[in-house]
Amino acid sequence: MKEEVLINKANRLINTGCVILVTSKYLDKTNIITLAWQTPLSHDPMLIGVSIAKTHFSNELITKSKEFVVNVPGASLVDKVHTCGTVSGREVDKFSLSEFNVQDSNKISTPGIKECIGNLECQLEEIVSVGDHDLFIGKVLYAQAQNDLFDGECWKLSPEAELIYHLGSNMYLISNKLYKA
Ligand SMILES: Cc1cc2nc3c(=O)[nH]c(=O)nc-3n(C[C@H](O)[C@H](O)[C@H](O)COP(=O)(O)O)c2cc1C
């Protein structure tokens, strides 16, 4: 037996790519947004896509600055991840609120988050309007990961390298079970 799922909840069935924190900066405004809707799009060039609601402050900042940083939070940051996804940078400074430290980027002027275990610096290639969101397609100009947690191929089996998955509302999944096929 299967039961119909409301269309406006259908994304919850596949909504389990790891949660990321995207940082943006335009002039003197720096912001952090929590995103579950992210996807790699191309190997060469390395392109990734992040889908951000048209009303969000981050959408405005990235549209203007044409760059952003994808920050990968480890499991220990889950409460801060939730906070950055429930308040808008229009009202609060989320770096102060979450007590995240700014980390200078290597190739772009938007900073990353020091406490995250990986950072991908992206230059905006294209914005595709998709319903009430915009898909920001970014070209990765520089990427780095904590060297004891990423072996050059994939994340290692370590409690610190556990990633965060979002099930919906305030429910998260944190798992670290490796299976070699
Ligand atoms: C776990 C989680 C995942 C989220 N994923 C997305 C997403 O993929 N796209 C989006 O537009 N908003 C997403 N949100 C909502 C934004 O993070 C939230 O509305 C945020 O406050 C917007 O911040 P801003 O106005 O400072 O840009 C998510 C929130 C949470 C808690």
PDBQT file of the ligand as one rigid body, heavy atoms in Angstrom, charges set to zero:
ROOT
HETATM    1  C1  LIG A 201      17.726  22.643   6.671  1.00  0.00    +0.000 C 
HETATM    2  C2  LIG A 201      17.237  23.793   5.842  1.00  0.00    +0.000 A 
HETATM    3  C3  LIG A 201      17.345  23.744   4.464  1.00  0.00    +0.000 A 
HETATM    4  C4  LIG A 201      16.934  24.826   3.670  1.00  0.00    +0.000 A 
HETATM    5  N1  LIG A 201      17.073  24.757   2.313  1.00  0.00    +0.000 NA
HETATM    6  C5  LIG A 201      16.727  25.817   1.550  1.00  0.00    +0.000 A 
HETATM    7  C6  LIG A 201      16.941  25.778   0.136  1.00  0.00    +0.000 A 
HETATM    8  O1  LIG A 201      17.439  24.816  -0.427  1.00  0.00    +0.000 OA
HETATM    9  N2  LIG A 201      16.588  26.887  -0.587  1.00  0.00    +0.000 N 
HETATM   10  C7  LIG A 201      16.052  28.002   0.001  1.00  0.00    +0.000 A 
HETATM   11  O2  LIG A 201      15.740  28.965  -0.707  1.00  0.00    +0.000 OA
HETATM   12  N3  LIG A 201      15.851  28.067   1.343  1.00  0.00    +0.000 NA
HETATM   13  C8  LIG A 201      16.199  27.010   2.131  1.00  0.00    +0.000 A 
HETATM   14  N4  LIG A 201      16.025  27.058   3.482  1.00  0.00    +0.000 N 
HETATM   15  C9  LIG A 201      15.452  28.275   4.070  1.00  0.00    +0.000 C 
HETATM   16  C10 LIG A 201      16.484  29.398   4.260  1.00  0.00    +0.000 C 
HETATM   17  O3  LIG A 201      17.708  28.916   4.797  1.00  0.00    +0.000 OA
HETATM   18  C11 LIG A 201      15.910  30.457   5.222  1.00  0.00    +0.000 C 
HETATM   19  O4  LIG A 201      14.678  30.943   4.741  1.00  0.00    +0.000 OA
HETATM   20  C12 LIG A 201      16.863  31.603   5.514  1.00  0.00    +0.000 C 
HETATM   21  O5  LIG A 201      16.415  32.252   6.686  1.00  0.00    +0.000 OA
HETATM   22  C13 LIG A 201      16.976  32.641   4.403  1.00  0.00    +0.000 C 
HETATM   23  O6  LIG A 201      18.007  33.514   4.765  1.00  0.00    +0.000 OA
HETATM   24  P1  LIG A 201      18.355  34.900   4.058  1.00  0.00    +0.000 P 
HETATM   25  O7  LIG A 201      17.069  35.689   3.914  1.00  0.00    +0.000 OA
HETATM   26  O8  LIG A 201      19.313  35.539   5.031  1.00  0.00    +0.000 OA
HETATM   27  O9  LIG A 201      18.982  34.613   2.732  1.00  0.00    +0.000 OA
HETATM   28  C14 LIG A 201      16.400  25.986   4.285  1.00  0.00    +0.000 A 
HETATM   29  C15 LIG A 201      16.284  26.036   5.682  1.00  0.00    +0.000 A 
HETATM   30  C16 LIG A 201      16.699  24.956   6.454  1.00  0.00    +0.000 A 
HETATM   31  C17 LIG A 201      16.583  25.032   7.956  1.00  0.00    +0.000 C 
ENDROOT
TORSDOF 0
